[in-house]
């Protein structure tokens, strides 16, 4: 297969365009608060997994309720940490929240299987 200069240039432009779209997907808040954004993205993913478990019958409503309570507690801690640091969380606080999210994520997995 022979690829000409136009094909290479076109592929480069497409790659640049895709990269630009991905860069614009991040909001100013997300760019300014990357640690909080990462924690909140994980919480959102856990909520999606919980909903999926309810929909396919692998999680009971009671299990889902308990998992959501734990995620709300994590979100509350994240906001409390941020209030003390001008809207940001420290790397140590992010690590603490990540460990707590890891525990909930493992619970979701174990209860779904």
N, C-alpha and C positions, 0 to 999 in steps of 0.2 A: 504494500500500500504506500503510495507516494503522497506526502503531505507537503504542500507548497507553503510559501511565505505567507500568503493570505490566510491559510488555515491556522498557522502558528499565531499570527497576529490576532485572528478572530478568537482563538482559544484563550489567548492572554487577556483580551478585552472581557470575555465572559468571566474568567476567573477574577478579574479586578472588580467587575460589577457585582459578582456574588459576594466578594469580600466587603465591598462598600455597603451592600444591603445589610450584611451581618453587623457591621459596625454601627449602622444607624438604628438597629433594633434595640440597642442599649439606651435606656433613658438617662437624662442627666443625673437623676437621683441614683440610679444603679452605678453609674460611673463614679459618683462621689462617695458611695457607700458600698464598696465591693464586698466587704465582709458580711454586712447585713444582707445584701442581695443574695449572697451564696446561701446563707442560713434560710432566708425566706424562700428561695427557689427549692431547697430541699424539703421544706415544710409543704410547699405546694405539690411537690412530687409525691410525698407521703399521702397527702389528701387524695390525690388521683388514684394511688394504689388502694387506699381504703375504699373509695367509691367503687373501684373495679371489683374488689373483694365482695362488697355487698351485692353488686349487680350479678356476679356469677355464682353467688351462694357460698363462697369459701369463707366469708366472715359473717358472723351473726350481727344483728343490730347492737347487741350489748357489747360485743368485742369492738365494733367500730366506734361506739360511744366512748369506751375507755381509751382507745388509741387517740381519738380526737381530743379528749381531755388532756392527755399527755402532751400532744402537739400544742394545744393552747397554752399550757404551762411554759413550754419552751419559747413560744412567741412572746409571752408576757415577760420572761426573763430577758429576751433579746431587747425588747423595748425599754425595760428598766435599765439594762446596761447602757443603752444608747443615751438615755436621759442624763446619765452621769458623765458622759464624754462628748457633749455637744453634738449628738446625733450619730456618733460613731461607736463601734465596739472595738476593743483591743484584740490583738491576736490570741491572747490567753482566753479571753471570753469567747471568742469564736471557737477555739478548740474545745472549751467546756460544752458549748452548745452542740457542736458536732458530735461529741461523745454521747450526749443525751439523744440526739437524733439517730445515731447509730443504734442505740438500744431500742428505740421505737421502731426503726426500720427492721431490725431483727425480729421484733415481736410481730410485725405485720407479716413478714415472711413465714415465721413459724406458725402463726394462727391460720394462714391461708393454705398451709401444706399439711 
